[in-house]
Structure formats: structure tokens, C-alpha cells
Amino acid sequence: MEVRQVFLDSSLSLKTLSAMLETNQTYLSNVVNRYFGCNLKELVNTYRVEYAKELLRSGRCPIEEIPVRSGFGSKSPFYVAFGKVTG
């Protein structure tokens, strides 16, 4: 089974993920809320921030590239999400 890191796609949305999983948006949203206690955007951003932390620890990625390589479209949403996830 291939493991895909779909959270790295900056255009990922409830609509695109539900299409990938061949389910409807309402069902997917309810499942995420029930099992993770947050909405899809928060869940995806948590995965992205954890991936960004791995990139930072590895030292193999220039710091200025981390927001884009971790799935954020730009620095601004990266900084907001990083602050929310890490406190």
C-alpha cells in the first residue's frame, strides 16, 4: 500500500480530499471531527507543522523553503499554524 502525504499539497481541501477518498464532504467532515476533535483544516495544519519540525531538525532544508515544502502556500499561514500547534 502506497502512503501518500496528501497534506503537503497546499491546495488540499475538504472537497478534494473527499473526492480522493470517494466519499462526501459531510461524512468526511463528521469523521474528522469525531475522531480527531478538530476540523480538517486544523488536522492538516497539525500534520504540516509536524512535518516542518522534522525538516527543521534534519537541517537538510533551507529555513526559507520550509513553509512551502511543508504544504503551506506561503510564510504567513505557516507562522499562524505553527504558533497554534506549538503554543
N, C-alpha and C positions, 0 to 999 in steps of 0.2 A: 504494500500500500504506500503510495506516494504521499509524503507530508508536504503540504504547501503552506507557506507563511503568507496567507492572503492579507493579513493585517499590514503588510509592507506596501500594499497598493494604496496610494494616497486618495484614490477615487472610490475606495470601498464604502459602500453604504448598505443600509438595510435592504434596499431594493436589489442591489447587485448580489449581495450575499444570499438572499432568499432565492434568487434565480439560480445561483450556483448550486444550491442545496435542493433545488426543485421543490420548494415549499412556499407558502405565502408569508407575506411580511408580518401579519398579525401573529401568526403562530410562532414564527422565529422570535419576534419581539417578546412575546409572553414567555417562551422558554428561557431566553437570556435573562429576563427579569426574575423569573422564578429560581433558576439555578445559580445565578451569579449575583443577584441582588443589585443590579445596576442596568442601565440601558446599553445598547450595543455600542454606541459611541464611547462611553466610559470604558467598556470592556476592551475595545480595540485600542484605545489610547493607553490602557494599562499594559497591554502586550507590547505596544510600540515603545513605551518608556522603558520597560524591562529589556527590550532588545537594544535600545540606545545605551543603557547602562552597560550591557555586555560589550558593545562597541567601544565605549569609553575605557572599560577595564582592559580590553585587548590591546589598546594603543595602536592598532593597525589602520585606524580610520582618522583622517584629519578632523578635528573638532567641528570645523565649519560645515563639514559634509554630513554630520550625524543627523540633524533634523530630517533631511531629505532621504537619507539611506534607511532611516527607521520608520518611514512611511508618512511623515508629516510633509505637507506641501511646502512649508516654509518655516522660518525660525519662530515666528510669533505663536502659532498654535502649539509648537513644540514646547516653548517656555511655559505656556499656560498649563498644558497637560503634565509636564514634568513637575511643576510646583504642586499640582493637585495630587498626583500619585505619590510623590516622595515626601510631601508635607513641608 
